[in-house]
Amino acid sequence: MARDSTWLSKLKSQISHKLLHPTTKLNKSSKSTNVGVLAFEVAKLMSKLLALYQSLSDKNIVRLKNETILLDGVKKIVSNDESFLLSLACAEMVHTIHVISKSVARLCSKCSDLDLQSFPESLEDFASTGRDQRGWSAPCGKEMEGLARRADRYIAATSALYREMEELDVLLHNVKKSQHENLLDLEQKIVWQKQEVKHVKEKSLWSKNYDTIVLLLARLIFTVLARVKFVFGIRNKYCPYPSTLPRSMSTSATVFPSSDLGNSNNHNVYVSGPLTINGPVHLPSNKKRPFFESKTKDFLTPPPTTLGAAALALHYANLIIFLEKMIKAPHLVGLDAREDVYSMLPHSIRSSLRNRLKGVGFTATDSSLAGEWKDALGRILAWLGPLAHNMIKWQSVRSFEQQSLMPKSTNVLLLQTLYFANKNKAEAAITELLVGLNYIWRFEREMNAKALLECSNYFIK
């Protein structure tokens, strides 16, 4: 038995060691030419670029112009200056491209192609002047569609590889814990799984030429940036209106706000009536500053009057969603829940709430007033609720991107959230929700107590 145990341990060890390093030889021979283990990072970058490109489609840009910036909540507590809101959307997209380009630049530094090694300088030159010396932006819609299909195939294959490798890891882990009687069966499953991994790996980014794949990333970035500049009318020296962009986009899907937003103090400007959209976006510009910095830093920095600046946007989003649930079912709200809500309130709202509740009686028996409060709270939540939910969604997508191989995309922009919301106006709305909830909660309790009393009296009789 001791000899069998020793033999079994040695066999497990040999199998585990051999299968834990199935591609050592391949890695040594392909390290300098193939993407290898960086395939998963590259797939994530491709996925983000394709999601951004899709958000710039005719359909989505028309929705941005005709729906997103016209949301009631956006107009009430963010801004009803269409030009400012469109510039926020543009700045966020440019910022996303810049973040992705930094990762691509690190990949380019390891390329053997000298043109790719100079990617950061080429991108800044293209962004600032429109000059595309390498010809990396797709000159027509069909070519961009071809690049997108190619990238999509690589993403799908690399995602499949990730799943197969996870399955192999599970099998290898089971080998260490297996008993003598099923070890050979596990070994056979591992051999099959290794073959599947090898097969999928050949189709995925793992086995593709490093420089070729990095060039595909560079071309996607150039083309997406060109699309952004075209949609938002960003002019430059060599191409006043970018002409190297796919021509499939209709004129109605381009955005040309009228106001000059060069002054970053234009945040949260409230004007009466809609603006005429008939001119290009003007983001803050400074010739001494790089394109990406000048086009994003000023606009994406929330003004002092906003929830973003106060670091309260996510907290208030959770609070609003909590209140939304309580308002839908006030009869289910207990004292503990009320205390939980109160503990979530910052000093400013607590003070405002105390002032609003001064002089309010302890009874709430007016059914007509309770009905009016329910209607009022419904109207507030109709425009405030979507901003809160969008805030959670925007944040969760960013968190998911850090953990997932294939990040999910949404069309939620910061301007649709509480991030740029005016702090005083948002807190006034939340206070109103609290005052109304206080009344209908007490009304429900009064009615329940009355019903119980009447029922008790009936049985006593």
C-alpha positions as CSV (number, residue, x, y, z in Angstrom):
1,M,0.0,0.0,0.0
2,A,2.9,2.4,0.8
3,R,4.5,1.6,-2.5
4,D,1.2,2.2,-4.4
5,S,0.7,5.5,-2.5
6,T,4.2,6.6,-3.5
7,W,3.7,5.6,-7.1
8,L,0.4,7.5,-7.2
9,S,1.9,10.6,-5.8
10,K,4.7,10.6,-8.3
11,L,2.3,10.0,-11.2
12,K,0.1,12.9,-10.1
13,S,3.1,15.1,-9.8
14,Q,4.4,14.2,-13.3
15,I,1.0,14.7,-14.9
16,S,0.4,18.1,-13.2
17,H,3.9,19.4,-14.1
18,K,3.6,18.3,-17.7
19,L,0.2,19.7,-18.2
20,L,0.8,23.0,-16.3
21,H,3.5,23.8,-18.9
22,P,2.0,22.6,-22.2
23,T,3.3,25.4,-24.4
24,T,6.8,26.1,-23.0
25,K,8.4,25.3,-26.3
26,L,5.9,27.4,-28.3
27,N,6.4,30.4,-26.0
28,K,10.2,30.3,-26.5
29,S,10.0,30.2,-30.2
30,S,7.2,32.7,-30.7
31,K,7.8,35.2,-27.9
32,S,9.2,37.9,-30.2
33,T,6.7,37.4,-33.1
34,N,3.3,36.3,-31.7
35,V,0.9,38.1,-29.3
36,G,1.0,35.2,-26.8
37,V,-0.4,35.8,-23.4
38,L,-1.0,39.5,-24.2
39,A,-3.9,38.3,-26.3
40,F,-6.4,38.8,-23.5
41,E,-5.3,42.5,-23.0
42,V,-5.4,43.1,-26.7
43,A,-8.9,41.6,-27.0
44,K,-10.2,43.8,-24.2
45,L,-8.8,46.9,-26.0
46,M,-10.4,45.9,-29.3
47,S,-13.7,45.3,-27.6
48,K,-13.7,48.8,-26.1
49,L,-12.8,50.4,-29.4
50,L,-15.6,48.5,-31.2
51,A,-18.1,49.5,-28.5
52,L,-17.0,53.2,-28.9
53,Y,-17.3,53.0,-32.7
54,Q,-20.8,51.5,-32.4
55,S,-21.8,54.4,-30.1
56,L,-20.9,56.8,-32.9
57,S,-23.3,55.2,-35.4
58,D,-26.0,57.3,-37.1
59,K,-28.7,55.8,-34.9
60,N,-26.9,56.5,-31.6
61,I,-25.8,60.0,-32.6
62,V,-29.4,60.9,-33.5
63,R,-30.5,59.5,-30.2
64,L,-27.9,61.6,-28.4
65,K,-29.2,64.8,-30.1
66,N,-32.9,64.1,-29.8
67,E,-33.2,62.1,-26.6
68,T,-30.2,61.9,-24.3
69,I,-29.5,65.6,-23.9
70,L,-33.2,66.3,-23.7
71,L,-33.9,64.1,-20.7
72,D,-36.0,65.9,-18.1
73,G,-33.5,65.1,-15.3
74,V,-30.6,66.4,-17.4
75,K,-32.4,69.6,-18.2
76,K,-33.5,70.2,-14.6
77,I,-30.3,69.6,-12.6
78,V,-27.4,69.2,-15.0
79,S,-27.9,71.8,-17.8
80,N,-30.3,72.7,-20.6
81,D,-27.5,74.2,-22.6
82,E,-27.4,71.7,-25.6
83,S,-24.0,73.0,-26.7
84,F,-22.5,72.4,-23.3
85,L,-24.0,68.9,-23.1
86,L,-22.8,67.8,-26.5
87,S,-19.4,69.0,-25.7
88,L,-19.4,66.9,-22.5
89,A,-20.3,63.9,-24.7
90,C,-17.5,64.7,-27.1
91,A,-15.0,65.2,-24.3
92,E,-15.9,61.8,-22.7
93,M,-15.4,60.0,-25.9
94,V,-12.1,61.7,-26.6
95,H,-11.0,60.8,-23.1
96,T,-11.9,57.1,-23.6
97,I,-9.8,57.1,-26.8
98,H,-6.9,58.7,-24.9
99,V,-7.0,56.1,-22.2
100,I,-7.1,53.2,-24.7
101,S,-4.3,54.8,-26.7
102,K,-2.0,54.8,-23.7
103,S,-2.3,51.0,-23.4
104,V,-1.8,50.7,-27.2
105,A,1.3,52.9,-27.0
106,R,2.9,50.4,-24.5
107,L,2.2,47.6,-26.9
108,C,3.7,49.6,-29.8
109,S,6.9,50.2,-27.9
110,K,7.6,46.4,-28.2
111,C,7.0,46.3,-32.0
112,S,9.8,45.8,-34.5
113,D,8.1,48.1,-36.9
114,L,9.5,51.6,-36.5
115,D,6.3,53.3,-37.6
116,L,4.4,51.5,-34.8
117,Q,7.0,52.5,-32.3
118,S,6.3,56.1,-33.1
119,F,2.5,55.6,-32.6
120,P,2.1,58.2,-29.7
121,E,3.6,61.0,-31.8
122,S,1.7,60.0,-34.9
123,L,-1.6,59.9,-33.0
124,E,-1.0,63.3,-31.4
125,D,-0.2,64.8,-34.8
126,F,-3.3,63.3,-36.3
127,A,-5.5,64.5,-33.5
128,S,-4.1,68.0,-33.6
129,T,-3.8,68.6,-37.3
130,G,-5.7,65.8,-39.1
131,R,-2.5,64.7,-40.8
132,D,-2.4,60.9,-41.3
133,Q,1.0,60.3,-42.7
134,R,0.8,56.5,-42.1
135,G,-2.6,56.2,-43.7
136,W,-4.0,54.4,-40.6
137,S,-7.5,55.8,-40.5
138,A,-10.0,53.8,-42.7
139,P,-10.8,55.9,-45.8
140,C,-14.3,54.4,-46.4
141,G,-17.1,52.8,-44.6
142,K,-16.5,49.4,-46.1
143,E,-12.9,49.3,-45.0
144,M,-13.8,50.2,-41.4
145,E,-16.5,47.5,-41.5
146,G,-13.9,45.1,-42.6
147,L,-11.6,46.1,-39.7
148,A,-14.5,45.7,-37.3
149,R,-15.4,42.2,-38.5
150,R,-11.8,41.1,-38.3
151,A,-11.4,42.5,-34.8
152,D,-14.8,40.9,-33.8
153,R,-13.6,37.5,-34.9
154,Y,-10.4,37.8,-33.0
155,I,-12.3,38.9,-29.9
156,A,-14.7,35.9,-30.1
157,A,-11.9,33.4,-30.6
158,T,-9.8,34.8,-27.8
159,S,-12.8,34.8,-25.5
160,A,-13.3,31.1,-26.4
161,L,-9.7,30.4,-25.6
162,Y,-10.0,32.0,-22.2
163,R,-13.0,29.7,-21.4
164,E,-11.1,26.6,-22.6
165,M,-8.0,27.5,-20.6
166,E,-10.2,28.0,-17.5
167,E,-11.7,24.5,-18.1
168,L,-8.2,23.1,-18.3
169,D,-7.2,24.7,-15.1
170,V,-10.2,23.1,-13.4
171,L,-9.2,19.7,-14.6
172,L,-5.6,20.2,-13.5
173,H,-6.8,21.2,-10.1
174,N,-9.0,18.1,-9.9
175,V,-5.9,15.9,-10.7
176,K,-4.3,17.0,-7.4
177,K,-7.4,16.0,-5.5
178,S,-8.4,12.8,-7.4
179,Q,-8.5,9.3,-6.1
180,H,-6.6,6.3,-7.7
181,E,-9.7,4.9,-9.4
182,N,-10.5,8.0,-11.6
183,L,-7.0,9.3,-12.2
184,L,-6.7,7.7,-15.7
185,D,-10.1,9.1,-16.7
186,L,-9.1,12.6,-15.7
187,E,-5.8,12.2,-17.5
188,Q,-7.7,11.4,-20.7
189,K,-10.0,14.4,-20.3
190,I,-7.0,16.6,-19.8
191,V,-5.4,15.4,-23.0
192,W,-8.6,16.1,-24.9
193,Q,-8.8,19.6,-23.3
194,K,-5.2,20.3,-24.2
195,Q,-6.0,19.6,-27.8
196,E,-9.0,21.9,-27.7
197,V,-7.0,24.7,-26.2
198,K,-4.3,24.2,-28.9
199,H,-7.0,24.3,-31.6
200,V,-8.7,27.5,-30.3
201,K,-5.4,29.1,-29.6
202,E,-4.4,28.9,-33.3
203,K,-7.6,30.9,-34.3
204,S,-7.2,33.5,-31.5
205,L,-5.0,36.5,-31.1
206,W,-2.5,34.3,-29.1
207,S,-1.0,32.9,-32.3
208,K,-1.2,36.0,-34.5
209,N,1.7,38.2,-35.5
210,Y,2.4,40.8,-32.8
211,D,3.1,43.7,-35.2
212,T,0.1,42.9,-37.4
213,I,-2.3,42.9,-34.4
214,V,-0.9,46.1,-32.9
215,L,-1.3,47.8,-36.3
216,L,-4.9,46.7,-36.3
217,L,-5.4,48.4,-32.9
218,A,-3.6,51.6,-34.2
219,R,-5.9,51.7,-37.2
220,L,-9.0,51.3,-35.1
221,I,-7.9,54.1,-32.8
222,F,-7.2,56.5,-35.7
223,T,-10.6,55.6,-37.4
224,V,-12.6,56.0,-34.2
225,L,-11.0,59.3,-33.4
226,A,-11.7,60.5,-37.0
227,R,-15.3,59.6,-36.5
228,V,-15.5,61.6,-33.3
229,K,-14.0,64.6,-34.9
230,F,-16.4,64.3,-37.8
231,V,-19.5,63.9,-35.7
232,F,-18.7,66.8,-33.4
233,G,-17.2,69.0,-36.1
234,I,-13.8,69.4,-34.6
235,R,-11.7,71.2,-37.2
236,N,-8.0,71.1,-37.7
237,K,-5.3,72.4,-40.0
238,Y,-5.0,69.7,-42.6
239,C,-8.6,68.7,-42.6
240,P,-11.2,71.4,-41.6
241,Y,-13.9,68.7,-41.8
242,P,-12.4,65.2,-41.7
243,S,-12.7,63.5,-45.1
244,T,-10.9,60.3,-44.3
245,L,-14.0,59.0,-42.4
246,P,-16.6,56.5,-43.6
247,R,-19.2,58.4,-45.7
248,S,-22.1,56.3,-44.5
249,M,-23.0,58.9,-41.8
250,S,-25.8,61.1,-42.8
251,T,-25.8,64.9,-42.3
252,S,-28.6,64.6,-39.7
253,A,-26.3,62.4,-37.6
254,T,-23.6,65.0,-37.1
255,V,-23.5,67.4,-34.2
256,F,-22.7,71.0,-34.6
257,P,-23.6,73.1,-31.5
258,S,-23.7,76.8,-31.9
259,S,-22.1,78.2,-28.7
260,D,-18.4,78.7,-28.2
261,L,-17.6,76.7,-25.1
262,G,-14.0,77.7,-24.9
263,N,-14.6,79.1,-21.4
264,S,-14.8,76.3,-18.9
265,N,-16.9,78.4,-16.7
266,N,-19.9,77.6,-18.9
267,H,-20.6,74.5,-16.8
268,N,-24.2,74.3,-15.5
269,V,-25.4,77.2,-17.6
270,Y,-29.2,77.3,-17.5
271,V,-30.9,79.1,-20.4
272,S,-34.4,79.3,-21.6
273,G,-35.4,77.6,-24.7
274,P,-33.5,75.2,-27.0
275,L,-30.4,76.2,-28.8
276,T,-30.0,76.0,-32.6
277,I,-27.5,73.4,-33.5
278,N,-25.7,74.9,-36.5
279,G,-22.0,75.1,-35.7
280,P,-19.0,73.0,-34.6
281,V,-18.2,72.0,-31.1
282,H,-15.6,74.2,-29.5
283,L,-13.9,72.5,-26.6
284,P,-11.3,74.4,-24.5
285,S,-8.2,74.8,-26.7
286,N,-4.7,75.8,-25.9
287,K,-2.0,75.6,-28.6
288,K,0.7,74.8,-25.9
289,R,-1.3,71.9,-24.6
290,P,-1.5,68.4,-26.3
291,F,-4.8,67.7,-28.1
292,F,-6.2,65.1,-25.7
293,E,-5.4,67.2,-22.6
294,S,-6.9,70.4,-24.0
295,K,-10.0,68.6,-25.3
296,T,-10.9,66.7,-22.1
297,K,-9.3,68.0,-18.9
298,D,-11.3,71.2,-18.5
299,F,-14.6,69.8,-19.4
300,L,-14.4,66.5,-17.5
301,T,-13.4,68.2,-14.3
302,P,-16.7,68.8,-12.5
303,P,-17.3,72.4,-11.3
304,P,-17.4,73.0,-7.5
305,T,-21.2,73.3,-7.6
306,T,-21.7,69.7,-8.8
307,L,-22.1,66.3,-7.0
308,G,-19.1,65.0,-8.9
309,A,-16.9,67.7,-7.3
310,A,-18.3,66.9,-3.9
311,A,-17.7,63.1,-4.4
312,L,-21.4,62.5,-3.7
313,A,-22.7,61.4,-7.1
314,L,-22.6,57.6,-6.4
315,H,-23.7,58.0,-2.8
316,Y,-26.8,60.0,-3.8
317,A,-27.5,57.5,-6.6
318,N,-27.7,54.7,-4.0
319,L,-29.8,56.9,-1.7
320,I,-32.3,57.8,-4.4
321,I,-32.7,54.2,-5.5
322,F,-33.3,53.2,-1.9
323,L,-35.9,55.9,-1.5
324,E,-37.5,54.8,-4.8
325,K,-38.1,51.3,-3.4
326,M,-39.5,52.7,-0.1
327,I,-41.9,55.0,-1.9
328,K,-43.3,52.2,-4.0
329,A,-44.1,50.2,-0.8
330,P,-44.3,52.5,2.2
331,H,-46.3,50.0,4.2
332,L,-43.3,47.7,4.2
333,V,-40.9,50.3,5.6
334,G,-39.9,49.6,9.2
335,L,-38.2,51.8,11.7
336,D,-34.8,50.1,10.9
337,A,-35.1,51.2,7.3
338,R,-35.9,54.7,8.3
339,E,-32.8,54.8,10.5
340,D,-30.7,53.4,7.6
341,V,-31.9,56.2,5.3
342,Y,-31.2,58.9,8.0
343,S,-27.7,57.5,8.5
344,M,-27.1,58.0,4.7
345,L,-27.9,61.7,4.8
346,P,-25.1,64.2,4.8
347,H,-25.4,67.2,7.1
348,S,-26.7,69.5,4.4
349,I,-29.8,67.4,3.7
350,R,-30.4,66.7,7.4
351,S,-30.5,70.4,8.1
352,S,-32.8,71.0,5.1
353,L,-35.1,68.2,6.2
354,R,-35.4,69.5,9.8
355,N,-36.3,72.9,8.4
356,R,-39.0,71.5,6.2
357,L,-40.5,69.3,8.9
358,K,-40.8,72.2,11.5
359,G,-44.4,72.7,12.5
360,V,-45.5,69.5,10.8
361,G,-48.0,67.6,13.1
362,F,-47.5,64.1,14.2
363,T,-50.7,62.8,12.6
364,A,-51.2,62.0,9.0
365,T,-54.8,61.2,8.3
366,D,-55.6,63.2,5.2
367,S,-56.1,60.7,2.4
368,S,-56.3,63.5,-0.2
369,L,-53.0,65.0,0.9
370,A,-51.4,61.6,0.9
371,G,-52.5,61.1,-2.6
372,E,-51.1,64.4,-3.7
373,W,-47.8,63.5,-2.1
374,K,-47.7,60.2,-3.9
375,D,-48.3,61.9,-7.2
376,A,-45.6,64.5,-6.5
377,L,-43.1,61.9,-5.5
378,G,-43.9,59.9,-8.7
379,R,-43.2,63.0,-10.8
380,I,-39.8,63.7,-9.1
381,L,-38.7,60.1,-9.4
382,A,-39.7,60.1,-13.1
383,W,-36.9,62.5,-13.9
384,L,-34.5,62.0,-11.0
385,G,-34.6,58.2,-10.9
386,P,-33.1,57.6,-14.4
387,L,-30.1,59.8,-13.5
388,A,-29.5,57.7,-10.3
389,H,-29.8,54.4,-12.2
390,N,-27.5,55.6,-14.9
391,M,-24.9,56.6,-12.3
392,I,-24.9,53.1,-10.9
393,K,-24.8,51.6,-14.4
394,W,-21.9,53.9,-15.5
395,Q,-19.9,53.0,-12.4
396,S,-20.6,49.2,-12.6
397,V,-19.5,49.1,-16.2
398,R,-16.2,50.7,-15.3
399,S,-15.7,48.2,-12.4
400,F,-16.7,45.3,-14.7
401,E,-14.1,46.3,-17.3
402,Q,-11.3,45.9,-14.7
403,Q,-12.4,42.3,-14.0
404,S,-13.7,41.0,-17.3
405,L,-11.9,39.8,-20.4
406,M,-14.8,41.1,-22.6
407,P,-16.2,44.3,-21.1
408,K,-19.8,45.0,-21.7
409,S,-20.7,48.3,-23.4
410,T,-23.5,50.7,-22.6
411,N,-24.4,54.0,-24.2
412,V,-24.6,55.7,-20.8
413,L,-22.6,58.9,-20.7
414,L,-21.6,61.0,-17.7
415,L,-23.9,63.7,-18.7
416,Q,-26.9,61.3,-18.1
417,T,-25.8,60.6,-14.5
418,L,-25.6,62.6,-11.3
419,Y,-21.9,63.4,-11.8
420,F,-22.5,66.9,-13.3
421,A,-25.7,67.5,-11.4
422,N,-26.1,70.8,-9.5
423,K,-25.6,69.8,-5.8
424,N,-28.1,72.3,-4.4
425,K,-30.9,71.3,-6.9
426,A,-30.2,67.6,-6.4
427,E,-30.4,67.9,-2.6
428,A,-33.6,70.0,-2.8
429,A,-35.2,67.2,-4.8
430,I,-34.0,64.5,-2.4
431,T,-35.3,66.5,0.5
432,E,-38.7,66.7,-1.2
433,L,-38.7,62.9,-1.5
434,L,-37.9,62.6,2.2
435,V,-40.6,65.0,3.3
436,G,-43.2,63.3,1.1
437,L,-42.1,59.8,2.1
438,N,-42.4,60.9,5.8
439,Y,-46.0,61.8,5.3
440,I,-47.2,58.8,3.3
441,W,-45.3,56.5,5.7
442,R,-47.0,58.0,8.7
443,F,-50.4,57.9,6.8
444,E,-50.0,54.2,6.1
445,R,-49.2,53.5,9.7
446,E,-52.2,55.6,10.9
447,M,-54.5,53.7,8.5
448,N,-53.2,50.3,9.6
449,A,-53.5,51.2,13.2
450,K,-57.0,52.4,12.7
451,A,-58.0,49.3,10.8
452,L,-56.5,47.1,13.6
453,L,-58.4,49.0,16.2
454,E,-61.7,48.8,14.4
455,C,-61.1,45.0,13.9
456,S,-60.3,44.6,17.6
457,N,-63.4,46.5,18.7
458,Y,-65.5,44.4,16.3
459,F,-64.4,41.1,18.0
460,I,-64.8,42.6,21.5
461,K,-68.4,43.3,20.7
